[in-house]
């Protein structure tokens, strides 16, 4: 019952030269069934020797990942709630070893869809995505997400994080109306309007806001 002995016993089981169907082998199988994270403590030698350990662990990881995906797939989540739930999911998924992610490849479509929804809601989170996920975004999807972002607030168009190759495709016609509303409240917003959007006003129109102010 000594906790230090229990710890040594655990270390032994995870690193012993196991034999198929031996008592120690069966104990390790049971430990993985009870806690799939146990797999990560098994020696590399035993992982290579017994690929069935990963298959047993896969069941637990699949269930845990499914539960986390259900949280962000719940209907009725607003943008803020979705992003908060997604952040928790993202932290978990990002921490999974590559061999675990590869074993869960059948859940790939749901995982990708979760990332795409988060990206559309807020494309600023993109750098936090794993490289394999980033590579699955088309240019059209990126343009749509950044277009949604700048239409939320005209000041977003000034965000330096918008990729140069995407900015050139963003429609700015709708932003003129949004800047108009801001200028009606305070003409000082003029100082922050990008030149390409300023050009949408006719001659003398933009100056009228300053004069009225």
GIZIVEN-V249889 format. One record per pair of residues at least 12 apart in sequence whose ideal C-beta (glycine too) atoms are under 8 Angstrom apart, sorted by the first residue. I is the first residue (numbers start at 1). GAP is how many residues later the second one is. If there is no record, write none. Layout:
i->{I:I}
gap->{GAP:GAP}
This chain:
i->{10:13:13:13:14:14:14:14:14:14:15:15:16:17:18:18:18:20:25:28:28:28:29:29:29:32:32:32:32:33:33:33:35:36:36:36:36:36:36:36:37:38:39:39:39:39:39:40:47:54:54:54:55:57:57:58:58:58:61:61:61:61:62:62:64:65:65:65:65:65:66:68:68:68:68:69:69:69:69:69:71:71:71:72:72:72:72:72:73:73:79:79:82:82:82:83:83:83:83:86:86:86:86:89:90:90:90:90:93:93:94:94:111:112:112:115:115:116:116:119:119:119:120:120:120:120:121:122:123:123:123:123:124:124:124:139:139:139:142:142:143:143:143:146:146:146:146:146:147:147:149:150:150:150:151:151:151:153:154:154:154:154:154:155:157:157:157:157:157:158:158:172:172:172:173:175:176:176:176:179:179:183:184:186:187:187:187:187:188:190:190:190}
gap->{31:14:15:18:14:24:27:28:29:32:28:31:30:28:28:31:32:30:25:14:18:25:23:24:27:21:24:25:28:23:26:27:25:20:21:22:23:24:25:28:23:19:14:15:17:18:61:57:52:45:46:49:48:43:46:42:45:46:35:39:42:43:42:45:28:27:28:39:42:46:41:20:21:24:25:20:38:41:42:45:14:17:18:13:14:17:42:45:37:41:42:43:35:36:39:35:38:39:42:28:31:32:39:25:28:35:38:39:18:37:34:36:22:21:24:14:18:21:25:18:22:26:21:24:25:28:27:27:19:22:23:26:25:35:37:26:27:30:21:24:23:26:27:16:17:20:21:24:23:24:13:12:20:25:23:24:27:25:21:24:25:28:43:37:13:15:18:37:40:34:36:24:25:28:27:22:21:24:25:14:18:26:25:27:22:23:25:26:25:16:19:20}
